[in-house]
Amino acid sequence: MDRPKKRDVLRAVYSMSCLCENGEKKGGEGIRPVSSMCSMSKMTDEDLLSRLPHRPRLKLERKKSYDDMSLSLYDSAYSLDGRSGGWDTPLFSIKDSFDPNPMVTEAWEALRRSQVYFRGNPVGTIAACDPASEEVLNYDQVFVRDFVPSALAFLMKGEPEIVKNFLLKTLHIQGQEKRIDRFKLGDGAMPASFKVLHNPIKKTDTIIADFGESAIGRVAPVDSGFWWIILLRAYTKSTGDHSLAERPDCQKGMRLILSLCLAEGFDTFPTLLCADGCSMVDRRMGVYGYPIEIQALFFMALRSALSMLKHDSEGKEFMDKIVKRLHALSFHMRSYFWLDLQQLNDIYRYKTEEYSHTAVNKFNVIPESIPDWIFDFMPLRGGYFVGNVGPAHMDFRWFALGNCIAILSSLATPEQSNAIMDLIESRWEELVGEMPLKICYPAMDSHEWRIVTGCDPKNTRWSYHNGGSWPVLLWLLTAASIKVGRPQIARRAIDLAEARLLKDGWPEYYDGKSGRFIGKQARKFQTWSTAGYLVAKMMMDDPTHVGMISMEEEKHMKPPLRRSSSWT
């Protein structure tokens, strides 16, 4: 039988759509004649298409399993040098305008309400827009780390202007003199946040920056500079615009940040020594020393800077330092921070007080310091990077951000990345529960909480940084899951978030062992909660978006692992 012609099909579809539009109503009216049918023979194909009712298209592709999709395109499309031209931001205007998901619509409205303007131009998003909160505190400021998921959402949406403005504005702030009491901070320090003050009488805008002097613990944010470099690379990847990163002021900004990190000192390790409260965990939580979050961000920022620095005399000097540091840092982290069942057993059997260079227990970790919970928590398959490693100290806690960044930056090997995902799946109730994702696990309580946090009333057991559940971490889990090729983990987490977030008013964090309760002091309409959800959704709709934040492992950076691995 002959196939129907295209025009006949269009006519049939148009006829049926008209009947549906003008047909039987609830009130019992009969089918009315369709007057437009008489002129249908005179219509062109384009006319027929244009007259079809504009309804949202069903997203049938969402029913496909991403397990069947090949993610090998990341390797070819995203080169480390950032020069590939095949990753411009996809157009989302048609798709988003007809998105039938009301939660996505609400999230975008909330994100746009949070935008901050300086002299008429958007320069960031404030931390929270909670109309019910009487105390503003510093939630009306633009935080560097908080803006990252907002920036990624705008980039994926095809709206890079606000991201470019933010990068340039924070770069300008970096050039200001930074003093706390009588001490001057390093030139490369980036602000934790800034606030735009509008004077309606003089019609002027003024920016006031905070470099840590107003923070709870008066600690400068180590992560701000790293996030700035990472975001600059994401902007370049998304837009294909290399001119911003190549500007002299951006090149100088990167070099100033790197100067703080790569300065020679008394360190015997390639990791960065940090104070408590210098990152997302910005209160006293016992993460001083060499926290995994900072080390992973440091590694990612180094690789990002390496792809953007110019090959001039100044740039080459830093590039040589970066390459050497990356080799040392990747070996150190993969060897001494990695923990799986076999490695845990090895530590359990460690000898102590080994003075020779042949010592196995290089950090003199006392086996009796291993917490009881880790023996039941560690699955047969799986592993993760522990929270901290230093002299006679190993923090066995799980920290979500550091492990997800380790996957995205390829600090974790492909085998280690899969092992981290194995751990999340095996310990879903502990690490995800009813609301993704635990910022750390487990929580401290009683005597340990009093000693480590200083009796912090905000970081009580299973709350805030002490085992609280943070929706913003959803975008990191989603990106890591897609990169590893296991997006079903992200889908499961997104489904959990969609059941609560909009109804609960986009809280900052959740409390409880399973994340069941809205946080005791959580702000609602927290901007990075909405932005994190949007980024996760857009990455699932178009996995190629992951490439603007993800990096593939370079073969020459693969040191031989001398530790046992859970996957063999």
C-alpha positions in Angstrom: 0.0 0.0 0.0 1.3 3.5 -0.9 2.4 5.7 2.0 0.2 8.8 2.7 1.7 12.0 1.4 3.1 14.6 3.9 0.3 17.1 3.0 -2.4 14.5 3.5 -1.0 13.7 6.9 -0.9 17.4 7.9 -4.5 17.8 6.7 -5.7 14.8 8.8 -3.8 16.1 11.9 -5.2 19.6 11.5 -8.8 18.2 11.0 -8.5 16.1 14.2 -7.1 19.0 16.1 -9.9 21.3 15.0 -12.5 18.7 16.0 -10.8 18.4 19.4 -10.8 22.2 19.8 -14.4 22.7 18.8 -16.0 19.4 19.6 -18.2 18.1 22.4 -18.1 20.2 25.6 -18.9 19.3 29.2 -22.3 21.0 28.9 -23.4 18.4 26.3 -23.2 20.6 23.1 -23.0 18.7 19.9 -20.0 18.8 17.6 -20.0 22.1 15.9 -19.0 22.4 12.2 -15.5 23.5 11.6 -15.7 26.5 9.3 -11.9 26.6 8.7 -12.0 23.3 6.9 -13.6 24.8 3.8 -10.4 26.7 3.0 -8.0 24.0 3.9 -7.3 23.0 0.3 -5.9 26.4 -0.3 -3.4 26.2 2.6 0.3 25.5 2.2 2.2 23.0 4.3 3.5 25.9 6.4 0.0 27.3 6.9 -1.2 23.9 8.2 1.7 23.6 10.6 1.2 27.1 11.9 -2.5 26.5 12.5 -2.0 23.5 14.7 -2.7 24.2 18.4 0.4 25.1 20.4 0.5 22.5 23.1 3.5 21.4 25.2 5.1 18.4 23.6 5.3 15.3 25.7 9.0 14.7 26.6 9.1 11.1 25.5 12.8 11.1 25.6 12.7 11.4 29.4 11.5 7.8 29.5 14.7 6.6 27.9 17.3 5.2 30.3 20.5 7.3 30.2 22.3 4.0 30.9 21.9 3.2 27.3 23.4 6.5 26.2 27.0 6.7 25.3 28.8 9.4 27.2 32.0 9.0 25.3 31.3 12.3 23.5 32.6 14.1 26.6 36.1 12.8 25.8 36.2 14.2 22.3 34.1 17.4 22.7 35.7 18.6 25.9 39.5 19.0 25.7 41.4 20.3 28.7 42.7 23.3 26.8 39.1 24.6 26.4 39.6 25.4 22.7 37.0 23.0 21.4 34.2 24.8 19.6 31.7 22.0 19.7 30.1 22.8 23.1 28.2 26.0 22.7 25.2 26.3 25.1 22.2 24.6 23.5 19.1 26.7 22.9 16.5 26.2 25.5 14.0 29.0 24.7 11.4 26.8 23.0 11.7 23.9 25.3 11.7 25.9 28.6 8.8 28.2 27.5 6.6 25.1 27.2 7.9 23.1 30.1 4.9 21.5 31.7 6.7 21.1 35.0 5.3 23.8 37.3 8.2 23.3 39.7 10.7 24.3 37.1 8.7 27.4 36.4 8.5 28.3 40.0 12.2 27.8 40.4 13.1 30.1 37.5 10.8 32.8 38.9 12.4 32.5 42.3 15.9 32.6 40.8 15.1 35.7 38.7 13.7 37.5 41.8 17.0 37.0 43.5 19.0 38.9 40.9 21.1 41.8 42.1 21.7 44.8 39.9 24.6 47.3 39.9 24.1 50.4 37.8 21.4 48.6 35.9 23.3 45.4 35.1 22.8 42.0 36.8 25.9 41.1 38.8 24.7 38.1 40.9 22.0 36.6 43.0 21.4 37.1 46.7 21.6 34.1 49.1 18.0 34.0 50.0 14.7 35.9 49.4 12.7 34.7 52.4 9.8 37.2 52.9 8.8 35.7 56.2 12.2 36.1 57.8 12.5 39.2 60.1 16.3 39.0 60.3 18.2 39.6 57.0 21.7 39.0 58.5 23.9 38.5 55.5 21.5 36.6 53.3 20.9 39.7 51.2 24.5 39.5 49.9 25.9 37.9 46.8 28.2 35.0 47.9 30.8 33.7 45.5 30.2 30.0 46.3 26.4 30.4 46.4 26.3 32.0 43.0 28.0 29.1 41.2 24.8 27.0 40.7 22.9 30.2 39.7 25.6 31.0 37.2 25.5 27.5 35.7 21.7 27.7 35.4 22.0 31.0 33.5 24.7 29.6 31.3 22.6 26.5 30.5 19.7 28.8 29.8 21.8 30.7 27.3 22.0 33.9 29.4 25.7 34.4 30.1 25.6 38.2 30.7 25.0 38.0 34.5 27.9 35.5 34.8 30.3 37.7 32.8 29.3 40.7 35.0 29.8 38.7 38.2 33.2 37.5 37.1 34.4 41.0 36.3 32.9 42.6 39.4 34.5 40.2 41.8 37.7 40.6 39.9 37.5 44.3 40.5 36.8 43.7 44.2 39.9 41.5 44.4 42.0 44.5 43.6 40.9 46.4 46.6 43.0 46.6 49.7 41.9 43.9 52.2 42.5 44.5 55.9 41.2 42.8 59.1 42.1 44.9 62.1 45.7 45.7 61.4 46.5 42.8 59.1 46.6 43.0 55.3 45.3 40.0 53.4 47.1 38.6 50.3 46.5 40.4 47.0 44.9 37.3 45.5 42.2 36.8 48.1 38.7 36.8 46.7 35.7 38.0 48.7 33.3 35.7 50.5 30.5 38.0 49.4 29.5 41.5 48.4 26.5 43.7 48.8 25.1 46.4 46.5 23.9 49.5 48.3 21.5 51.7 46.3 21.2 55.4 47.1 17.9 56.6 45.6 18.5 60.2 46.4 22.0 60.5 44.8 21.1 57.7 42.4 24.3 55.9 43.0 25.3 52.2 43.6 28.0 51.2 46.0 29.5 47.8 46.6 30.7 46.6 50.0 32.7 43.4 50.1 33.4 40.9 52.9 36.7 39.1 52.9 36.0 37.3 56.1 36.1 40.2 58.5 32.3 40.0 59.0 32.0 36.2 59.0 31.1 34.2 62.1 34.6 32.9 62.6 36.5 35.8 60.9 38.0 33.4 58.5 38.9 34.3 54.9 37.2 32.1 52.3 39.8 29.8 50.7 37.3 28.4 48.2 36.2 31.7 46.7 39.2 32.0 44.5 38.9 28.4 43.3 35.2 28.8 42.5 36.0 31.9 40.5 38.6 30.2 38.3 36.3 27.1 37.9 33.4 29.4 36.9 35.5 31.3 34.4 36.3 28.1 32.7 32.6 27.1 32.7 31.7 30.4 31.1 34.4 29.9 28.4 33.2 26.3 27.7 29.5 27.3 27.6 29.8 30.4 25.4 32.9 29.7 23.3 34.1 33.2 24.2 37.8 33.1 25.1 38.2 36.8 25.1 37.1 37.2 28.7 39.7 34.7 30.1 42.4 36.2 27.8 41.8 39.7 29.2 44.9 41.0 31.0 42.9 41.7 34.2 41.5 38.1 34.2 45.0 36.7 33.6 46.4 38.7 36.4 43.5 37.7 38.7 44.2 34.0 38.1 47.9 34.5 38.7 47.3 36.3 42.0 45.0 33.5 43.2 47.6 30.9 42.2 50.4 32.8 43.9 48.7 32.3 47.2 48.3 28.6 46.7 51.6 27.7 45.1 53.8 29.8 47.4 56.7 27.8 48.9 56.7 27.3 52.6 57.2 24.7 55.3 54.7 22.2 53.9 55.9 18.6 53.3 52.6 17.7 51.6 51.2 19.1 48.3 47.8 19.7 50.0 46.8 23.1 51.3 46.8 23.8 55.0 43.5 25.5 56.0 41.7 26.9 59.0 38.3 25.7 60.1 35.4 27.5 58.5 37.1 28.5 55.2 34.7 26.9 52.8 31.0 25.8 52.6 31.4 24.4 56.1 32.0 27.9 57.4 31.7 27.2 61.1 33.9 25.3 63.5 33.4 21.6 62.5 36.9 20.1 63.0 37.9 20.4 59.3 41.0 22.4 60.0 44.2 20.9 58.4 43.8 19.4 55.0 40.0 19.2 54.3 38.9 17.2 51.3 36.6 20.0 50.0 39.5 22.4 49.6 41.9 19.9 48.2 39.4 18.8 45.5 38.6 22.4 44.6 42.3 23.2 44.6 42.9 20.4 42.1 40.0 21.5 39.9 41.1 25.1 39.9 44.6 24.2 39.0 43.4 22.2 36.0 41.0 25.0 35.0 43.8 27.7 35.2 46.1 25.5 33.2 43.7 25.5 30.3 43.2 29.3 30.4 46.6 30.8 31.2 48.4 32.4 28.2 51.6 31.0 27.0 53.6 34.1 27.7 56.6 34.4 30.1 54.4 35.0 33.2 51.9 32.3 32.2 54.5 29.7 31.4 56.1 30.1 34.9 52.8 29.3 36.6 52.0 26.5 34.2 55.2 24.7 35.1 54.4 25.1 38.8 50.8 23.9 38.2 51.9 20.7 36.3 54.3 19.7 39.1 51.7 20.4 41.8 49.0 18.4 40.0 51.3 15.3 39.7 52.1 15.5 43.4 48.6 16.3 44.6 46.9 13.6 42.5 49.3 10.9 43.8 48.9 12.1 47.4 45.1 12.2 47.4 44.7 9.0 45.6 47.1 7.2 47.8 46.5 8.6 51.3 43.0 10.0 51.3 41.3 7.0 49.6 39.5 4.5 51.8 37.8 1.3 50.9 37.3 -2.0 52.8 40.8 -3.4 52.2 42.5 -0.1 53.1 40.4 0.2 56.2 41.6 -3.3 57.2 45.2 -2.3 56.5 44.8 0.8 58.8 43.2 -1.4 61.4 46.4 -3.5 61.4 48.9 -0.6 61.2 52.0 -0.5 63.3 52.9 2.8 64.9 56.0 4.8 65.7 57.7 3.9 62.4 60.6 6.2 61.9 62.2 4.9 58.7 61.5 6.2 55.2 60.1 2.7 54.5 57.3 3.2 57.0 53.9 2.0 55.9 51.9 4.1 58.4 53.4 7.4 57.0 51.1 9.6 59.1 51.4 7.6 62.3 47.6 7.0 62.5 46.8 5.2 65.7 44.4 2.2 64.9 42.6 2.8 68.2 41.5 6.2 66.8 39.3 4.5 64.1 35.7 5.3 65.0 33.4 2.3 65.6 30.8 3.5 63.0 33.1 3.1 60.0 33.3 -0.7 60.3 29.6 -1.1 59.7 29.3 1.8 57.3 32.0 0.6 54.8 30.4 -1.7 52.2 32.1 -4.6 50.5 32.0 -2.6 47.2 32.7 1.1 47.4 35.0 3.7 48.8 35.5 7.4 49.2 38.0 10.1 50.0 38.1 10.7 53.7 37.6 14.1 55.2 41.1 14.9 56.3 44.6 13.4 56.6 47.4 14.9 58.6 50.0 14.0 61.3 48.5 11.3 63.5 45.1 12.4 62.2 42.6 10.8 59.8 39.0 12.2 59.7 36.9 9.3 58.5 33.8 11.3 57.9 32.2 11.4 54.4 31.9 14.9 52.9 29.7 15.1 49.8 31.0 18.2 48.1 34.7 17.1 48.1 33.9 13.6 46.8 31.7 14.9 44.0 34.3 17.5 42.9 36.9 14.8 43.0 34.8 12.9 40.4 34.1 15.9 38.2 37.8 17.1 38.2 39.1 13.6 37.7 41.1 13.8 40.9 39.4 10.4 41.4 40.3 7.7 38.9 37.5 6.2 36.9 37.6 3.2 39.2 37.5 5.4 42.3 34.6 7.4 40.8 32.6 4.3 40.4 33.5 3.1 43.9 32.1 6.4 45.3 28.9 5.8 43.4 28.8 2.3 44.7 29.1 3.7 48.2 26.2 6.1 47.7 24.0 3.4 46.4 24.9 1.0 49.1 24.4 3.6 51.9 21.5 5.5 50.3 19.5 5.7 53.5 22.5 7.2 55.4 23.8 9.6 52.7 20.6 10.6 50.9 17.6 9.5 53.0 14.5 11.5 52.3 16.2 14.6 51.0 19.5 14.8 49.1 22.2 15.2 50.2 24.0 14.8 53.5 26.8 17.4 53.6 28.7 15.1 55.9 28.2 11.8 57.6 27.9 10.9 60.4 26.9 13.7 62.8 28.7 14.5 66.0 26.9 14.6 69.3 27.5 14.6 73.1 31.1 15.1 74.2 32.5 15.1 70.7 30.1 17.8 69.6 31.0 20.0 72.6 34.8 19.6 72.0 34.9 19.8 68.2 32.2 22.5 67.6 32.6 24.5 70.8 29.0 23.7 71.7 27.8 25.4 68.5 24.0 25.8 68.8 23.5 25.8 65.0 25.5 22.7 64.3 23.7 20.3 66.6 23.3 16.7 65.8 21.9 16.0 62.3 21.5 19.7 61.6 23.2 22.3 59.4 26.8 21.4 58.7 26.7 18.6 61.3 25.0 15.9 59.2 22.3 18.2 57.7 20.8 17.6 54.3 21.5 20.3 51.7 19.4 20.4 48.5 22.0 22.5 46.7 24.3 19.4 46.6 21.8 17.8 44.2 23.5 19.5 41.2 26.9 18.1 42.2 25.5 14.6 42.7 23.7 14.8 39.3 26.8 16.0 37.5 29.0 13.3 39.1 26.4 10.6 38.3 26.2 11.5 34.7 29.9 11.7 34.3 30.3 8.2 35.7 27.6 7.0 33.4 25.1 6.2 36.2 22.4 8.9 35.9 19.8 6.6 37.5 21.3 7.7 40.8 20.6 11.3 40.0 17.1 10.6 38.8 16.3 8.8 42.1 17.6 11.8 44.1 15.8 14.4 41.9 12.5 12.5 42.4 13.0 12.8 46.2 13.7 16.5 46.0 10.7 17.2 43.8 8.4 15.6 46.4 9.3 18.2 48.9 11.3 21.3 47.8 8.5 23.4 46.2 6.0 22.5 48.9 8.4 23.4 51.6 9.4 26.7 50.1 13.0 25.9 48.9 14.6 25.6 52.3 18.4 26.1 52.8 18.8 22.7 54.6 16.9 19.9 56.3 17.4 18.3 59.7 17.2 14.8 61.0 19.0 11.6 60.4 17.1 11.0 57.2 16.6 14.7 56.3 12.9 14.6 57.1 12.5 18.0 58.8 13.0 21.5 57.5 16.1 22.9 59.2 15.6 24.5 62.5 17.2 27.8 61.4 16.9 27.2 57.6 16.0 30.1 55.4 13.3 29.5 52.9 13.6 30.5 49.3 17.3 29.9 49.5 18.6 30.8 46.0 21.1 28.0 45.6 18.5 25.4 46.6 16.4 26.6 43.6 19.4 27.0 41.3 20.8 23.6 42.3 17.5 21.9 41.4 17.4 23.7 38.0 20.9 22.8 37.1 20.2 19.1 38.0 17.1 19.1 35.8 18.8 20.7 32.9 21.7 18.3 33.0 19.4 15.4 33.0 17.5 16.8 30.0 20.7 17.5 28.2 23.7 15.6 29.6 26.1 17.5 27.4 25.8 20.4 29.9 28.0 18.4 32.3 30.9 19.2 30.1 31.1 22.8 31.2 32.0 21.7 34.8 33.5 18.3 34.1 37.1 17.3 33.2 38.5 14.1 31.8 41.5 12.4 33.2 44.8 13.0 31.4 46.8 9.8 30.8 50.1 11.3 31.9 48.6 12.2 35.3 47.8 8.6 36.1 50.2 7.5 38.9 50.3 3.8 39.8 48.0 3.2 42.8 49.9 1.4 45.6 46.8 1.0 47.7 44.3 -1.7 47.5 41.1 -1.0 45.6 37.6 -2.1 46.3 36.9 -2.7 42.6 39.5 -5.5 42.1 
